[in-house]
Amino acid sequence: MKKIINDPANVVAESLRGLAAAHADVLRVQYDPDVVIRADAPVAGKVAVISGGGSGHEPLHGGFVGRGMLAAAVPGAVFTSPTPDAVQAAVTATTGDAGALLIVKNYTGDVLNFETAAELAAAEGLEVRSVVIDDDVAVKDSTYTAGRRGVGGTVLLEKLTGAAAERGDSLDAVTALAQKVIGQVRSIGVALTAPTVPHAGTPSFDLDENEIEFGIGIHGEPGRERIPAEPADALVARMVEAVVSDLPFASGDRVLLFTNSMGGTPLVELYLAHGIAERLLADRGIVVERRLVGPYITSLEMQGMSLTLLKLDDELTELWDAPVNTAALRWGL
């Protein structure tokens, strides 16, 4: 294993120190337990949108803390759910009278720990709601989940709910919006290589040089099937079909297309794949109105990519375009 690290046990803490130094204009970091907090939190009169999960998926979630997105993010150890006390600390640090919405990816540890934290916060008199995102169409159950996994759609959900909170929507309204987004976003991922967790020191699974794992999870969980390596045209067509047929998306639908690198796939390949996906969707009469391309929800250094489609309407488009100021997403300022 070759990585730019010191002691594997300290990777997350040292990374957070670097994040805080690089982006002090938008966030601050509270340690023991570790929480990434919006620099001006708590913001009076506005819902605190909070998320989190295991580290190793950067910039998710800490890179999305700031104006127009998350009030706080709770990082666990690499590929490990954060503890309830850390989630509770995030709620306490950012939540006022408007309440908080917890965005939870559908992994068993995340669901249980965020649920416990919500109960602890409620005991403090804070109003807290939770939503669980499960946008992965690849499998029904997996290594870490009962039901579908929460993957690329999480990024879009955090942006849209964060924008709604920023404009002053109530907790009921932000929660309803979150459920709406969860109902109309779908994702699929593929892996060309496995990630290596620092404290493990070896790749998380074996994949032959001529194989692709189709339907991979963001921790390297198994997908739908292992297929022979194929040209980008065929692979992206397979991915588009899996996503479009699931909702299903139909001719005339307006969508946001999110083409994501799993960490090791370079932008030259990612834009190539994005162009193919745009063409295939146009052939189906699906109108791509908004786009996001880049490494926004990763799996350490895994080579691979994911496609996410969100069905848009005027409200969601307006919220997507709303100003955002975070380490990883920044526009409209």
KEKE-3310 file (N, C-alpha, C; in steps of 0.2 Angstrom, whole numbers, plus 5000, padded with zeros to 4 digits):
npx = (5004:5003:5001:4998:5000:5002:5002:4990:4979:4977:4972:4959:4958:4969:4967:4955:4961:4968:4957:4950:4960:4961:4949:4944:4935:4923:4920:4922:4931:4926:4933:4934:4920:4922:4917:4911:4908:4897:4904:4897:4887:4877:4863:4851:4834:4834:4832:4843:4852:4859:4872:4881:4893:4904:4921:4932:4925:4926:4923:4911:4906:4910:4915:4904:4899:4892:4886:4870:4870:4875:4873:4881:4892:4896:4909:4914:4926:4936:4925:4916:4903:4898:4898:4884:4885:4893:4885:4875:4882:4884:4871:4868:4877:4872:4858:4844:4829:4822:4824:4831:4836:4841:4850:4852:4861:4857:4863:4866:4873:4873:4860:4855:4864:4861:4848:4848:4855:4846:4835:4842:4844:4831:4827:4834:4826:4826:4820:4820:4821:4822:4828:4830:4840:4840:4845:4851:4850:4855:4855:4844:4847:4862:4880:4881:4868:4850:4839:4839:4855:4861:4868:4875:4864:4864:4872:4865:4853:4857:4862:4849:4840:4848:4847:4834:4832:4841:4834:4824:4814:4802:4804:4795:4793:4805:4808:4798:4802:4814:4809:4802:4813:4820:4811:4812:4825:4838:4852:4867:4882:4899:4914:4931:4943:4948:4945:4958:4957:4965:4968:4967:4976:4976:4968:4950:4943:4945:4948:4949:4960:4953:4939:4924:4915:4898:4887:4892:4894:4897:4907:4914:4906:4898:4891:4877:4882:4897:4905:4913:4926:4922:4919:4917:4905:4897:4897:4892:4879:4873:4873:4865:4853:4849:4847:4837:4826:4822:4815:4801:4811:4805:4801:4802:4804:4812:4828:4842:4858:4871:4887:4899:4915:4923:4934:4947:4945:4950:4946:4946:4941:4929:4922:4921:4912:4901:4897:4893:4882:4874:4870:4863:4853:4846:4842:4832:4823:4824:4827:4841:4843:4851:4868:4881:4898:4911:4922:4913:4907:4915:4926:4938:4952:4947:4945:4932:4915:4900:4882:4869:4853:4841:4824:4818:4809:4801:4803:4813:4824:4826:4830:4842:4850:4852:4862:4877:4890:4903:4916:4918:4907:4902:4894:4885:4887)
npy = (4994:5011:5027:5044:5047:5047:5039:5026:5026:5039:5046:5052:5063:5071:5074:5082:5093:5099:5102:5111:5121:5125:5130:5140:5151:5146:5136:5127:5116:5105:5095:5078:5074:5072:5085:5094:5111:5124:5140:5151:5146:5144:5148:5159:5156:5148:5131:5118:5109:5093:5081:5066:5052:5038:5042:5044:5046:5059:5074:5073:5072:5083:5093:5099:5108:5123:5140:5138:5125:5112:5113:5106:5093:5076:5066:5049:5036:5029:5023:5020:5021:5037:5040:5040:5051:5060:5064:5070:5080:5088:5092:5099:5110:5117:5119:5128:5137:5134:5121:5104:5095:5079:5071:5055:5042:5026:5015:5002:5005:5019:5023:5018:5025:5038:5039:5036:5047:5057:5055:5058:5071:5076:5074:5084:5094:5099:5101:5088:5080:5066:5060:5046:5042:5032:5029:5020:5009:4997:4985:4976:4973:4973:4972:4981:4985:4985:4984:4997:5006:5021:5033:5042:5051:5058:5069:5078:5079:5085:5098:5103:5103:5110:5123:5126:5127:5138:5148:5150:5141:5131:5118:5107:5110:5108:5095:5089:5092:5085:5072:5072:5073:5062:5052:5054:5052:5043:5031:5023:5013:5009:4999:4998:4996:4991:5000:5004:5003:5013:5007:4994:4990:4982:4979:4981:4971:4958:4960:4956:4960:4962:4963:4971:4978:4979:4990:4994:4997:5012:5009:4999:4988:4972:4972:4971:4962:4954:4959:4957:4968:4982:4993:5011:5016:5005:5002:5014:5014:5003:5007:5019:5013:5005:5015:5023:5015:5011:5021:5024:5035:5045:5050:5067:5071:5082:5083:5082:5078:5069:5065:5056:5053:5039:5042:5038:5038:5048:5065:5066:5054:5054:5065:5060:5049:5056:5063:5053:5048:5060:5060:5048:5049:5060:5054:5046:5056:5062:5077:5085:5096:5102:5099:5090:5087:5077:5072:5069:5061:5049:5034:5032:5029:5022:5016:5020:5025:5034:5036:5048:5052:5064:5069:5084:5099:5115:5121:5113:5115:5129:5129:5121:5130:5140:5151:5144:5141:5132:5121:5112:5114:5129:5143:5156:5167)
npz = (5000:4995:5001:5004:5019:5037:5052:5050:5059:5061:5050:5047:5057:5054:5041:5043:5049:5039:5030:5038:5038:5025:5021:5030:5028:5026:5035:5051:5061:5074:5087:5094:5100:5082:5071:5057:5054:5049:5046:5051:5059:5074:5062:5064:5064:5053:5046:5051:5041:5041:5039:5036:5038:5035:5033:5018:5007:5002:4992:4999:5016:5022:5013:5008:5017:5022:5017:5010:5009:5019:5036:5045:5045:5049:5051:5051:5055:5042:5030:5040:5051:5059:5077:5088:5098:5091:5081:5088:5094:5083:5080:5091:5090:5079:5079:5080:5085:5073:5070:5065:5051:5047:5036:5030:5024:5017:5025:5037:5049:5049:5049:5061:5071:5068:5071:5084:5089:5085:5094:5106:5104:5104:5117:5123:5120:5107:5090:5079:5063:5052:5036:5025:5012:4997:4984:4975:4962:4960:4968:4980:4993:5002:5007:5018:5021:5023:5011:4997:4994:4999:4988:4975:4974:4986:4986:4978:4985:4997:4992:4987:4998:5007:5000:5001:5015:5017:5011:5020:5022:5031:5044:5041:5028:5022:5025:5018:5005:5004:5004:4992:4983:4986:4981:4967:4962:4955:4955:4948:4949:4944:4945:4942:4948:4965:4981:4993:5010:5023:5036:5033:5023:5011:4995:4995:4988:4975:4958:4942:4929:4917:4920:4926:4940:4941:4947:4959:4976:4987:4996:4991:4990:4984:4967:4955:4946:4939:4925:4909:4904:4894:4880:4882:4876:4877:4890:4897:4891:4896:4910:4909:4905:4916:4926:4920:4917:4930:4938:4932:4920:4907:4890:4887:4901:4912:4917:4930:4927:4934:4934:4940:4947:4955:4962:4957:4944:4930:4924:4910:4906:4913:4907:4894:4896:4901:4890:4882:4889:4889:4876:4874:4883:4876:4865:4870:4872:4884:4893:4897:4908:4919:4925:4933:4935:4940:4954:4967:4976:4983:4983:4991:4982:4972:4955:4944:4941:4943:4938:4941:4940:4942:4942:4937:4941:4941:4953:4959:4950:4952:4965:4964:4956:4965:4976:4982:4994:4997:5002:4991:4982:4973:4968:4961:4969)
capx = (5000:5007:4997:5001:4998:5006:4999:4983:4974:4976:4971:4954:4959:4974:4963:4951:4965:4969:4951:4949:4965:4960:4942:4941:4930:4916:4918:4926:4930:4926:4936:4933:4920:4924:4911:4913:4902:4897:4908:4893:4882:4870:4860:4845:4828:4834:4833:4850:4853:4865:4873:4887:4894:4911:4926:4934:4920:4927:4921:4906:4901:4912:4916:4897:4896:4893:4880:4866:4870:4875:4875:4886:4894:4899:4914:4916:4932:4936:4920:4913:4898:4900:4895:4878:4887:4896:4879:4872:4886:4883:4864:4868:4880:4869:4851:4840:4821:4819:4825:4836:4834:4846:4850:4855:4862:4854:4868:4863:4876:4871:4853:4855:4867:4858:4842:4849:4856:4839:4832:4845:4843:4824:4827:4837:4821:4827:4815:4824:4818:4827:4826:4834:4841:4841:4844:4855:4846:4859:4853:4839:4851:4869:4884:4880:4861:4844:4836:4844:4860:4862:4874:4876:4859:4865:4875:4860:4848:4860:4861:4843:4837:4851:4845:4827:4834:4844:4829:4820:4808:4801:4806:4790:4793:4812:4807:4794:4806:4818:4805:4801:4819:4822:4807:4813:4832:4841:4859:4871:4889:4903:4921:4936:4948:4945:4949:4962:4956:4972:4970:4967:4982:4975:4962:4944:4940:4949:4944:4953:4961:4948:4933:4921:4910:4893:4882:4896:4892:4903:4912:4916:4901:4897:4885:4873:4886:4904:4905:4919:4927:4919:4920:4913:4899:4892:4896:4887:4873:4871:4871:4859:4847:4848:4844:4831:4821:4820:4810:4805:4811:4801:4802:4799:4806:4818:4833:4849:4863:4877:4892:4903:4921:4923:4940:4952:4944:4951:4941:4946:4937:4923:4918:4919:4907:4896:4895:4889:4876:4869:4868:4859:4846:4843:4839:4826:4818:4824:4830:4846:4843:4856:4873:4886:4903:4917:4923:4909:4906:4921:4927:4945:4956:4943:4943:4925:4911:4892:4878:4864:4847:4836:4819:4817:4803:4803:4806:4820:4829:4827:4834:4849:4853:4852:4869:4880:4897:4906:4923:4917:4902:4902:4892:4879:4888)
capy = (5000:5017:5032:5050:5047:5045:5033:5025:5028:5047:5049:5057:5069:5075:5077:5087:5099:5102:5105:5117:5126:5127:5133:5143:5156:5143:5130:5126:5109:5104:5089:5074:5070:5076:5088:5100:5115:5130:5145:5156:5142:5142:5153:5160:5156:5143:5124:5116:5102:5090:5074:5063:5045:5036:5046:5041:5048:5066:5079:5071:5077:5089:5098:5102:5112:5130:5143:5135:5117:5109:5117:5102:5086:5071:5061:5044:5033:5028:5018:5018:5026:5041:5038:5045:5057:5065:5067:5074:5086:5092:5095:5104:5116:5121:5119:5133:5136:5131:5113:5101:5089:5074:5067:5048:5037:5020:5010:5000:5009:5026:5023:5017:5030:5045:5038:5037:5054:5061:5054:5061:5078:5077:5074:5091:5099:5101:5097:5085:5076:5062:5056:5041:5041:5025:5030:5015:5004:4991:4979:4978:4972:4973:4971:4986:4988:4982:4989:5000:5010:5029:5034:5049:5056:5061:5075:5082:5080:5090:5104:5105:5104:5116:5129:5127:5130:5145:5153:5151:5136:5128:5111:5103:5111:5106:5088:5087:5093:5080:5066:5072:5072:5054:5049:5054:5052:5036:5030:5016:5014:5003:4999:4995:4993:4991:5004:5001:5006:5013:5003:4987:4990:4979:4981:4978:4965:4957:4961:4954:4966:4962:4963:4977:4976:4983:4991:4994:5002:5017:5005:4993:4982:4969:4975:4966:4957:4955:4959:4958:4975:4984:5000:5016:5017:5000:5002:5019:5012:4998:5011:5023:5009:5003:5020:5026:5010:5010:5026:5025:5041:5045:5055:5074:5072:5086:5080:5084:5072:5069:5060:5056:5049:5036:5044:5036:5039:5055:5069:5065:5048:5056:5069:5056:5045:5061:5065:5047:5048:5065:5058:5042:5052:5064:5049:5044:5061:5065:5083:5086:5104:5104:5094:5090:5082:5077:5068:5073:5056:5045:5028:5033:5029:5017:5018:5019:5030:5033:5041:5049:5056:5067:5072:5091:5103:5122:5122:5110:5119:5135:5127:5119:5136:5145:5152:5139:5143:5127:5119:5108:5117:5136:5147:5161:5172)
capz = (5000:4995:5002:5007:5025:5042:5055:5047:5064:5062:5044:5047:5061:5050:5035:5045:5051:5033:5028:5042:5037:5018:5020:5036:5026:5026:5040:5056:5064:5081:5088:5099:5093:5076:5067:5053:5056:5045:5050:5054:5063:5071:5059:5067:5060:5048:5048:5050:5037:5044:5036:5038:5037:5035:5029:5012:5001:5001:4997:5004:5017:5025:5008:5007:5023:5021:5015:5004:5009:5025:5042:5048:5043:5054:5048:5055:5053:5035:5029:5047:5053:5065:5083:5090:5101:5087:5077:5093:5095:5077:5081:5097:5088:5074:5078:5084:5085:5067:5070:5061:5046:5047:5030:5032:5018:5019:5028:5043:5055:5049:5051:5069:5075:5067:5074:5092:5090:5085:5100:5111:5103:5106:5124:5124:5118:5100:5085:5074:5058:5048:5030:5023:5005:4995:4977:4971:4959:4958:4972:4985:4999:5001:5013:5024:5020:5022:5006:4993:4997:4998:4985:4972:4975:4992:4985:4975:4991:5002:4989:4987:5005:5010:4997:5004:5022:5016:5009:5026:5022:5038:5044:5038:5021:5020:5025:5012:4999:5004:5002:4985:4980:4987:4977:4960:4960:4955:4953:4947:4949:4942:4948:4938:4953:4972:4985:4999:5016:5026:5041:5031:5019:5005:4992:4998:4984:4970:4952:4937:4924:4911:4923:4929:4944:4939:4952:4965:4981:4988:5000:4987:4991:4977:4963:4952:4942:4937:4918:4905:4902:4888:4878:4886:4874:4879:4898:4899:4889:4901:4916:4908:4905:4923:4929:4917:4918:4937:4940:4926:4917:4901:4885:4890:4907:4913:4922:4931:4926:4938:4932:4946:4948:4962:4965:4953:4936:4928:4921:4903:4905:4915:4902:4889:4898:4902:4884:4880:4893:4887:4869:4875:4886:4871:4860:4873:4873:4891:4892:4902:4910:4923:4925:4938:4933:4944:4960:4972:4981:4980:4987:4991:4975:4967:4948:4942:4940:4944:4935:4945:4937:4946:4938:4939:4940:4941:4960:4960:4946:4956:4971:4962:4954:4971:4978:4987:4995:5001:4999:4985:4977:4975:4963:4962:4974)
cpx = (5004:5001:5000:4998:5003:5004:4991:4977:4972:4974:4965:4955:4964:4971:4959:4955:4966:4963:4950:4954:4964:4954:4939:4936:4923:4914:4923:4926:4931:4929:4934:4926:4921:4917:4914:4907:4903:4900:4903:4887:4883:4867:4853:4839:4828:4835:4840:4850:4859:4866:4879:4888:4902:4915:4928:4930:4921:4926:4915:4908:4904:4913:4909:4894:4897:4886:4877:4867:4870:4877:4881:4887:4897:4903:4915:4923:4931:4931:4917:4909:4900:4896:4889:4880:4890:4890:4876:4875:4885:4876:4864:4871:4877:4862:4848:4833:4818:4820:4830:4833:4841:4845:4855:4855:4860:4859:4866:4866:4874:4864:4852:4858:4864:4851:4843:4851:4850:4835:4835:4844:4836:4824:4830:4832:4822:4822:4820:4820:4823:4824:4831:4834:4843:4841:4847:4850:4849:4856:4848:4843:4858:4873:4882:4873:4856:4840:4841:4849:4859:4868:4874:4870:4859:4867:4869:4855:4851:4860:4854:4839:4841:4849:4838:4828:4836:4839:4823:4814:4808:4803:4802:4791:4800:4811:4803:4798:4811:4815:4804:4807:4821:4817:4808:4821:4834:4848:4862:4878:4893:4910:4925:4942:4945:4949:4953:4960:4963:4973:4970:4974:4982:4969:4956:4941:4945:4945:4950:4954:4956:4940:4931:4915:4904:4888:4886:4893:4898:4908:4915:4912:4900:4891:4881:4876:4893:4904:4912:4920:4925:4920:4916:4906:4894:4891:4891:4880:4869:4869:4865:4852:4845:4844:4837:4825:4818:4814:4803:4805:4808:4803:4799:4801:4812:4822:4839:4853:4869:4881:4898:4909:4921:4930:4946:4952:4945:4946:4941:4941:4930:4919:4917:4913:4900:4893:4891:4882:4871:4866:4862:4852:4843:4839:4833:4821:4819:4829:4834:4846:4849:4861:4878:4891:4909:4917:4920:4907:4910:4921:4935:4948:4953:4943:4936:4921:4904:4889:4872:4859:4842:4830:4817:4810:4805:4806:4812:4825:4831:4832:4841:4853:4855:4860:4871:4888:4900:4913:4923:4912:4902:4900:4886:4881:4889)
cpy = (5006:5023:5038:5051:5046:5039:5032:5027:5035:5050:5054:5063:5073:5078:5083:5093:5102:5105:5111:5123:5129:5131:5136:5149:5153:5138:5131:5119:5109:5096:5085:5075:5075:5079:5094:5104:5121:5135:5149:5152:5144:5149:5154:5160:5152:5136:5122:5109:5099:5083:5071:5055:5044:5041:5041:5042:5055:5068:5078:5069:5083:5095:5101:5106:5119:5133:5140:5128:5115:5114:5113:5096:5082:5066:5055:5042:5031:5022:5015:5023:5030:5039:5043:5051:5062:5068:5072:5081:5091:5096:5100:5111:5120:5122:5124:5132:5133:5124:5111:5096:5085:5070:5061:5044:5030:5014:5009:5004:5016:5027:5023:5022:5037:5044:5039:5044:5059:5061:5058:5069:5080:5078:5081:5096:5102:5097:5095:5080:5072:5060:5051:5041:5034:5025:5024:5010:4997:4985:4981:4978:4971:4972:4975:4988:4983:4987:4992:5005:5017:5030:5042:5054:5060:5068:5080:5084:5085:5097:5107:5107:5110:5123:5131:5130:5137:5150:5154:5146:5133:5121:5106:5104:5108:5098:5085:5087:5087:5073:5066:5071:5065:5050:5049:5055:5044:5036:5023:5018:5008:5004:4995:4993:4994:4997:5001:5006:5007:5009:4996:4986:4986:4980:4977:4972:4964:4957:4960:4960:4967:4962:4970:4975:4981:4983:4991:4999:5007:5014:4999:4987:4979:4972:4969:4960:4959:4954:4959:4966:4976:4991:5005:5016:5011:5000:5008:5018:5008:5002:5015:5019:5007:5009:5023:5021:5009:5015:5025:5033:5040:5051:5062:5075:5077:5083:5084:5077:5073:5063:5061:5051:5046:5037:5043:5037:5047:5059:5068:5059:5050:5060:5065:5052:5050:5062:5059:5047:5054:5063:5052:5045:5056:5059:5046:5050:5064:5071:5084:5094:5106:5098:5095:5085:5083:5072:5071:5068:5050:5039:5027:5033:5024:5020:5016:5025:5029:5038:5041:5053:5058:5071:5079:5093:5110:5123:5119:5113:5125:5134:5125:5125:5141:5145:5146:5141:5137:5125:5116:5111:5125:5139:5151:5166:5179)
cpz = (5000:4995:5005:5014:5030:5045:5052:5052:5064:5055:5044:5051:5057:5044:5037:5047:5044:5030:5031:5040:5030:5017:5026:5035:5027:5031:5045:5058:5071:5082:5094:5103:5087:5072:5063:5053:5051:5049:5054:5058:5070:5067:5061:5062:5054:5050:5047:5047:5039:5041:5039:5037:5037:5031:5023:5006:4999:4993:5001:5011:5019:5019:5006:5013:5021:5019:5009:5004:5016:5031:5046:5045:5048:5051:5053:5053:5046:5034:5035:5049:5059:5071:5084:5093:5097:5083:5082:5094:5089:5077:5086:5094:5083:5074:5083:5084:5079:5066:5065:5057:5046:5040:5031:5025:5021:5020:5035:5049:5055:5051:5058:5073:5074:5071:5082:5093:5090:5091:5106:5111:5105:5113:5127:5123:5111:5095:5079:5069:5055:5042:5028:5015:5003:4987:4972:4968:4958:4962:4977:4992:4998:5008:5019:5025:5020:5017:5002:4997:4995:4994:4982:4973:4981:4991:4982:4981:4996:4999:4989:4993:5008:5007:5000:5011:5022:5015:5015:5026:5029:5038:5041:5030:5018:5020:5020:5006:4999:5002:4995:4981:4980:4982:4969:4958:4960:4952:4952:4947:4947:4945:4943:4942:4960:4976:4991:5005:5020:5031:5039:5027:5013:5002:4995:4994:4978:4963:4946:4932:4919:4914:4926:4934:4943:4944:4959:4970:4983:4993:4997:4988:4984:4974:4961:4949:4940:4929:4915:4904:4895:4886:4882:4883:4876:4887:4900:4897:4894:4908:4915:4908:4912:4927:4926:4918:4925:4939:4938:4924:4910:4897:4888:4897:4907:4918:4924:4931:4930:4937:4936:4946:4955:4965:4961:4946:4935:4924:4914:4902:4907:4910:4896:4890:4899:4895:4881:4883:4891:4880:4870:4878:4880:4866:4863:4874:4880:4890:4898:4903:4914:4924:4931:4936:4937:4950:4966:4978:4979:4985:4987:4984:4970:4960:4946:4942:4942:4940:4940:4940:4942:4941:4941:4938:4941:4948:4961:4956:4949:4962:4969:4960:4960:4973:4983:4988:5000:4998:4992:4980:4979:4968:4965:4967:4972)
residu = (MET:LYS:LYS:ILE:ILE:ASN:ASP:PRO:ALA:ASN:VAL:VAL:ALA:GLU:SER:LEU:ARG:GLY:LEU:ALA:ALA:ALA:HIS:ALA:ASP:VAL:LEU:ARG:VAL:GLN:TYR:ASP:PRO:ASP:VAL:VAL:ILE:ARG:ALA:ASP:ALA:PRO:VAL:ALA:GLY:LYS:VAL:ALA:VAL:ILE:SER:GLY:GLY:GLY:SER:GLY:HIS:GLU:PRO:LEU:HIS:GLY:GLY:PHE:VAL:GLY:ARG:GLY:MET:LEU:ALA:ALA:ALA:VAL:PRO:GLY:ALA:VAL:PHE:THR:SER:PRO:THR:PRO:ASP:ALA:VAL:GLN:ALA:ALA:VAL:THR:ALA:THR:THR:GLY:ASP:ALA:GLY:ALA:LEU:LEU:ILE:VAL:LYS:ASN:TYR:THR:GLY:ASP:VAL:LEU:ASN:PHE:GLU:THR:ALA:ALA:GLU:LEU:ALA:ALA:ALA:GLU:GLY:LEU:GLU:VAL:ARG:SER:VAL:VAL:ILE:ASP:ASP:ASP:VAL:ALA:VAL:LYS:ASP:SER:THR:TYR:THR:ALA:GLY:ARG:ARG:GLY:VAL:GLY:GLY:THR:VAL:LEU:LEU:GLU:LYS:LEU:THR:GLY:ALA:ALA:ALA:GLU:ARG:GLY:ASP:SER:LEU:ASP:ALA:VAL:THR:ALA:LEU:ALA:GLN:LYS:VAL:ILE:GLY:GLN:VAL:ARG:SER:ILE:GLY:VAL:ALA:LEU:THR:ALA:PRO:THR:VAL:PRO:HIS:ALA:GLY:THR:PRO:SER:PHE:ASP:LEU:ASP:GLU:ASN:GLU:ILE:GLU:PHE:GLY:ILE:GLY:ILE:HIS:GLY:GLU:PRO:GLY:ARG:GLU:ARG:ILE:PRO:ALA:GLU:PRO:ALA:ASP:ALA:LEU:VAL:ALA:ARG:MET:VAL:GLU:ALA:VAL:VAL:SER:ASP:LEU:PRO:PHE:ALA:SER:GLY:ASP:ARG:VAL:LEU:LEU:PHE:THR:ASN:SER:MET:GLY:GLY:THR:PRO:LEU:VAL:GLU:LEU:TYR:LEU:ALA:HIS:GLY:ILE:ALA:GLU:ARG:LEU:LEU:ALA:ASP:ARG:GLY:ILE:VAL:VAL:GLU:ARG:ARG:LEU:VAL:GLY:PRO:TYR:ILE:THR:SER:LEU:GLU:MET:GLN:GLY:MET:SER:LEU:THR:LEU:LEU:LYS:LEU:ASP:ASP:GLU:LEU:THR:GLU:LEU:TRP:ASP:ALA:PRO:VAL:ASN:THR:ALA:ALA:LEU:ARG:TRP:GLY:LEU)
# end
